[in-house]
Amino acid sequence: MSVALWIVATPIGTLDDCSPRARRVLAEAAVIAAEDTRTTRKLLGALDLPAPPLVALHAHNEAQRAEALAARALQEEVALVTDAGTPGISDPGRELVRACLEAGVRVLSVPGPSALAAALAASGMPVAPSTFLGFPPRKGRDGWADEVLRRPETLVCFEAPSRLPDLVARLAARSPAREAVLCRELSKRHEEVLRAPLEALAGLLADRSLKGECVLVVGPGEALEAASGPEVGEGASLKDVAAVLATRWGISRREAYQRLLALET
C-alpha cells in the first residue's frame, strides 16, 4: 500500500459484508485509528487479522489527535474505522480527514457498508434529492420537527430506539399523511423495514419496545409552511433576536443568546 489515510468501511451487522480490500488494508496498516479500540479488536479477531497498534479517535478527542495522526500518515499507512459503517457519515473522522488533506496526505476511501445508503435503498423513497439530518437533538425536538418538515425532499435521520417512537409521534402530529419508513437492525438477524404514513407508523410504534440501530426515512411531501411568529427589525437588541430564534429553533432564550454570543466572538 502507499502511504495514506485509508477510510475503511466496516460491517454494520453481517461480518461477510467486510470486503477483501478492507481486510487487506486493515491487515497491512501500520496503525488503526478507531472510534472504540475494544470494538475494533473484536472485529479484527473475528476476521482473523493481526492487530496493529490501535489509537482511540472519538468525538471527545478527535480535535486533539487529528494533527498528530495526520503527521503520522505522512510516514506510514493509517487506517480509520468507526464501530460500524463508513467513518465520517455520522461518526468521528471528519476532523482527521480535514487535517490529512491540509497536510498533503493522500486520503483514500475503501467503500463498504453504510446504514444511510442501505436505508435509502430499502425504503423505496426517491434518493435525489434527499437530505441526511444525522441524529435529532434531545432537546428542542418540536422546533427541529417544524424545521425539517419544511423540506419537501426525502429526509433521513438516525435515532436511538428508545427515542424513536417519540420522534415519529412529533413528526406525525405535524404531517400525518407523509410516508415514512423505519429501517431497523439493517443486515442483522432481526432486520425490519416498516413503511407507512407517519400517523400509522406512530401508532405501530406506540406500544413497542424497540432495540437495535434505527434509521428513519421520511418520503417527499408537501413542505409545511413556517409558523408565523415575532420578527425583529433593524436596530433590535441581541436579546430580541435571541427571543425570536428561540421560538424558531425550539430552544430556550438563554441557549439562543449564548449561540449568538458565540457567533460574535
N, C-alpha and C positions, 0 to 999 in steps of 0.2 A: 504494500500500500504506500501511497505517497503521503508526505507529512500534511496533515489537515485536521480539521474538526469534522468528525463524522456524526451527523444527526441520525440516530438509529431508531426506527420504529420497532416497538416490541409488542407481543400479543396482548390483546385486551381480554382474552379468555382462553382460547384454544391454543395450546403450545405449538401445534402444527402450523400455525399462521406465521411463525418466525421464518423468514426467508433464508435460503442458503447464503445469500450475500450478507444479511445481518449477522448470521452465525460467524461468518468468516471475519467480518470487521470486529466483532466482539472478541474473537479469539486472538486476533493479531494486534489489537490496540495496546499501546503502552500504558494507558490509564483510562479508566472509565469514570466520567462524571455522572453520578446517579442521584436521582431525587431521594431515594431511600436505599442506602447500601445493603440493608438486610434483604429487601425485596429483590434487588439485583443479584445478590449472591445466590438466592434461591433459584432465580431464573437461570443463571449460569450453571448451577448444579443440575437442574432439570434438563438442560441442553447438553450436559456432559462436556462443558467447556472449562478450561482453566480460568481462574480468576486473577486478572492483573490487579495492580493497585486500584482501589476504588476511592473516589473523593466525593463526599456528600455535597450536592448542589441543589438546594431547595429554595423556596420562596423567601426564607428568612436570612439566607447568607449569600444568595447569588450575586448581589451587587458588590459584595466584598471580595468574592473569589473569582469573578469573571476575568478580571485583568490578569491575574496570575495564571489562570488556566489558558488564557489566550497566548501568553508568553510561552507557556509550555508547548502549545500546539504549533508554535513556530519551529520546534525542535523535534517533536515526535507526534505520533498519531494519538489523538484524544477522541474518544467516543462519548457521545452524550445520549443518555437514556433517561426516561422517567419510569414511574411504576408500571405504566401500561399505555400503549398507543404512541402517538407521534409527539415528540418534545416540541414545546413552543406553542401548541394549539391552545391548551388551557392549563398547561403545566409549566414549570420552570424551563428556561432555555433561551428566552429572547435576549436577556442581558449578555449571556455568554456569546451568542451568535453575533450580536452587535459589536462586542469587544473584539472578537476574532476578525470581523470584517474591517474594523478600524485599524487593526494591527497588521493587516495584509495577509492573514491566514486564509488558506483555501477552505471554504465551507462546502461540504458535500453531503447530500441527503441520501439516506437509504430508506426509500419509501416502504410503507407497510401498513399495518392496522391503524385505523383511526375511527373512534366512535362517532365523530362528526360525519365523516364520509359514509360510514356504514348505516347510520340512522337516516341520512338523506336518501340513500339508495333504497332502503327498506320501506320508507314512508310512502313512496309513490307521489310525493309532492314535487312541484317544479323546483329545480335547483337554481336556475338562473331567472330572475335574481333571487338571492336569498341572503339573509343576514345572520351571522353567528353572534349570539349575545353572551356567551360564557355562562357563568353562574349568576343567577339573580341575587340581589342584595338580601341580607337577612332583615334589614330594617328598610322602611320606606317602600315596601313592596307594592302598595297601591299606586304610588306615584310612578314606580317602574312599570307596572302593568299598563297604566294610562299611556305612558310614553311609547312603549314598544308596539302597542296595538294601533298606534297612529301610522305604522308602517304597513303598506299593502302587500309586501312581498312575503315569501316563506321565511319563517323565523325558527331558529334552532337555539336551544339552550340546554345546558347540563343542570341537574338538580339532585340534591340528596334525597333518597327515597322517603325519609321522614318528613320532608318539607314539600314533596311534590303534590300531594292532594290539596294542600293549602294554596299552592301556586296555581294549579288548574282551576280551583274554585274562584280565585280572584280574576283570572282571565275570563272564565265563563260568565261571571257577573257582568262583564263589560261587552263581551262579544260571544253570546251563547251559540250562535249558529256556525261560527268559523270552524272549519275542520282541523283536527289535530291528531297526532299520532304519538303514542308513548312507546318508545323502544327501550326495553329493559333487559339487562344481562345479555347484551349482544355477543354472539359467538359462544356463549356459555351453555351449560346443560339446560337451564331453565329460561332460555331466551323467550321473550314475549314481545309481540307487536300488536298494540291495540289502536285501532283507528275509529274515531267517532267525532261528532261535533263537540266542541268544548263543554257544553252543558251536559251532554250524555256522558262524556268521559269523566267529568267531575262526579257524576252520580256513581259511576262504576268504581271510582277510587275512594269514595267517601268512607266506606266501611272496610277497606283493605289495609293490611299492614304490609307495606312494600319492603322489599330487600333488594340489594344489588345496585349496580350502576344504572342510572336512568338518563335518557335523552328525550326531550320533548320537542317535537316538530309541530309548529302551527302553520297551517297552509295559508296561501294567499287569500286575501279577503278585502272587503271594503274598509278603508282606514277610518278609525274613529276620529271624529273632529276633536280638536283641542278644546277642553273646557274653558269657558270664559272665566276670567279672573282679574284681579287687580293688575294694573300696569304701572310702570314708573315713567315719569317724564324727565326731561333734561334738568339737570341740577339735583336729582334725587340723591339722598344720602346712601351710604353703604348699607345702613340698616334697612332702608326702604327696599333696596334691591334684594337684600337677603330675605326679606319677608315674602316678596313675590316668588323668588326662586325656591324657597322652602315649600311653598304651595305646589309649585310645578313639579318639583323633584320628590315630593313626599317625604321630606326630612324636616328636622327641627330648624327653627330660625337660627339657633346657635351654631349648628353644624354648617348651614349655608353661609353664615357670616364668616366662620373660620375658613371655609373653602375660598371665599372671596379674598380674605386677607392673604392667603397663601398665593393667590394669583398676583397680588400686588407686590409681593416680595421678590 
